[in-house]
Amino acid sequence: MDRGPGLSRGGLAITPRYCLAERPWIPIRSGSHHDGLGLSGVFHHAHEIEDLALPIPPAESSLWRILTAITARITGLDRPDMTRNEWHTKRATLLNSRSGFDTEAIDAYLTSYVWDLYDTERPFLQDPRLPDQCREAAGVNALVHGRPSGNNFAWFSSHSDTRPHPVPSHEAAWHLLIHHYYGRAGRCSARTVDGITQADLRAGPVRGTISFHPRGRTLYESLLLHLTPYQGDNQPEDDLCPWEATSPPHPLDPPAAVTWPGGVLTGRSRHALLLVPDGDGSHAVNAFLTWAAPHRGLPATDPYLIIHTDPNKPAETRDRPRRADADRALWRDLDTLLLAGDETHNVRRPDAFAHLNELPEEVAKHLTVRVHGFDQEAKTKDRAWYTAVTPPIWPWAQENDPAMASRIAECRRAAETLAAVLARAAAQAWRETVTPPTGRARTPGRRGDTAKPLWTRQALAHYWPRAEQIFWNLVEQHPERPAFQVFAFLAADILRQVTAPALAHHCGAGPALARAIATIRKASAPRPKDP
């Protein structure tokens, strides 16, 4: 299949182009002003830009990783031979600068590599070999998240593979990034390499996770805050981003070592894609989507994910990132960002927030966190994406105010402990009241969970919005009040509300409610560890 039809002008063929270094594919925001810039404009004006403004959270989260890798290159903060002190000193010097990135370094780096989305030999983050190795293209609908493709039903969209709508190239670039980082697992277009044909995808490296991105006063500060120092003993191989390599890796080669920072930030995709442009390169009209490697990548820790550690598991599988959950409020993750933690804890904050003490004071006190979550099942289903911004976190961080950080952790722990107790107590009261116990039936639901009884669903739906209000009240206005007792009172009050209609109709409701309230009261004493 030909890459694109091209245009003819004066008898000469014109190859479609869309240079990501120059074309305005990255939405940015400065105050109330919104604009679009290419990579060159973003880095040249980073100190004048307030923030990125991509409308799709997983695309923005992916782009942060790309931009951070480039930032490491143009600042020289990608040298593994620098001591930790040298690295932090150099970054602090850059953070204190008001003139932005070195313009010569930006131009030297961007002119050294190919950034064209439709280059015939080295298209950006794509594999030009796919037309010769794949039986067929996947279609442009398979590229765009939210569009139905193949035999899937068009529930909320008029798109169809029989009449696919071209995608503007800047949007195609966003979805290209999403596939590399959050791409699905499962069946795909068959690809034949060296006589071996396979049609199975592996999931993207951050699929189904929630990312925490440090946010400064300007894009320049934010990019520098995204950087982390080298934490190994020696770099086993040269660190290369995919666009820095002379060609894509051979699909059947053993997995390469995950190097820092380019490898861990940009080199862990398991998907291979190729976009097919229209005649002038303004739209993508088709796409190849298939496997990039048949084996699992080597384990690595993404610097923007909260990590849970299970010491009882083997070293290669004991660390797992926190999953995104569209039903979980952001304040429930706040304490993990604030607590430095140590080897005794089984949850640690993202590496990007591990060195808050090394930041200049003015930068630290304005540091907020941009949160991007993509709630996905492990293989194919996408549930929802979401985004949020925290208040400045430095005033509450353990490095600055240990008592406040501990108080926030205590209140979060109390809220979640009493929510679990409320759920169990409501379920038990429902089972004791209703005959037969209809709440036990297993019905299809999210992640195959047993359907929760009516009172449990109603209680939790009322509990969490009020719990958030009480959380902030306890943290900001009543630091002396016992958190577990306050949330126990809330849980009991909620349970009384949701069961009130049943008291007049079920003779067993009153005693069942009384036993449930007693259970909640017993849980009002604080627990020594997280549930």
C-alpha positions, 0 to 999 in steps of 0.5 A: 500500500502506498504511503500517500497519493501526493500532489503534482505541481509543474510535473513534480511530485510533492510528498505530503509533509507535516513537520511537528517541529514547526506546525502548530499541533501543540495547544498552549495557554498563557492566561486567557490566550490560547494558541498552537505551536510546534516543538520549536515554538514550545521550547523557544517560548516555554518561559512565556507559556503558562501551560499545555492545553491539549483537550485529551488528557492521555495525549497531554500526559504522553506529550509531557514525557516526550517534551521532558526527554527533549528537555533533558537533551537541550539542558544537559541534564541527561548525563548519568556521570553527574553526581546527584549534587551536581545535577540538582545544582544545575537544575536549580540554576536553570529554574532560577533563570528567567530567560528560558532554554538556550536557543542554540541548544534548541535549534541544534537538537531539533535540526538533528532529527526528523520530526515529520509525521509523514516522512517516507523513511523516518516518520516520527514515532512510526515504522515505515516497514508496515505496508510491506509487513502487514496484510492490511491497514487497520483504518483511520477509525482504529487510530482515533480513540472514541471512534468505533472500528471493525465490527464494533457498534457505533453507539455514540458516533456516526463514524463507520469503516465504510465511510471513514472521516479523515483526521486532521494531522495535529489530532492524528499526532495526539492519538499516535501518542496515546497508542504508544503509551496507553494502547490496548492489548489483544488482536491486531492486524497481522504482521509478518517478520522473517517468515513469522506472522503474529497478530497480538498486541501488548498493552502500552507501558502506562495503560490504565494508570493515573499520572501526576505531573509537576506544574510550575508557574510557566511551561519552562519551570514545569518541564524542568520539574519533570526531570529526575536525576539518574539513580543507577550505578552505570548506564548499560547502553547508549540512551536513545529516544526512538527518533534518535535511532537511525532506524526502528528496532528489529521486531524480533530482537530481545528487549533492549535495556531501559535506559535513562532518561530517553528510554524510560520516558519514550522507548517502552511502546509495544505498538507499531503504527504508520499514518497514511496522509492525504495529498497535502499532509493536512489529514491522516486518511488511513493507519496501520496498527500492529505489534512492535515486539512479541515479548514483554518489555523489561520492567521500569519505573515511570517517574510520574506514577504512584508505585505500590510495592508488594514485598512478598512478590518476586523483584520483577513483579512486586512494583505496580502503578496505581490504577486510574479510577474515574470514581475515585476523588483526587484528594484520596491520593494527596497524602501519597504525594506529600509523604516522602516515605521510606523502605518500610512503606508499601506505597511511594510517591512518583520519583518526580516529587522525590526531591522537593527539598532541592528546589528553589524556594520560590519554585517550591511554594508555587508547585502544583500537580496536574493529574491525568488519569485514563481509566481502562481495563487491562486489555481493550476497554476504555472507561473514561479519562479525566484531569485535575489540578491540585492546590500548591502542595509544598506548604503541606509536604512532609519536607516542609510541614511534617505534622500537616502531611501526617494529618492529611494522611490520617484523615484520608485513612480514616475516610477510606477505613470508614467507607469500607466499614460502611459498605460492609455494615450496609450490606449485612443490614440489607441481607438481614432485612431482605428475604431472599437476600437478593444482594448476593446475585452475581450480575455482569458489572465492572471488573466482574465484581459481585453486584453491591446491595442497594443500601451499600450503593446508596450509602457510598453514593452519599458518603463520598461527596460529604467525606470530601467536605469533612476531609478539608474541614478537618485538615484546614480548620479542625486539626485537633478533632479525631478523624476516625470518630468524625468519619464514623459519625458521618457513616452512621448518619448516612446509613440512617438516611438510606435505610429510613424508608425501610424501617416502616416496611420491614420488621427486621430493618430496625434491629439490623440497622442497630447492629450495623450502627454498632459495627460502625462505632466500633471502627471509630478508633484509629488504625495503626496502618493503612487498610 
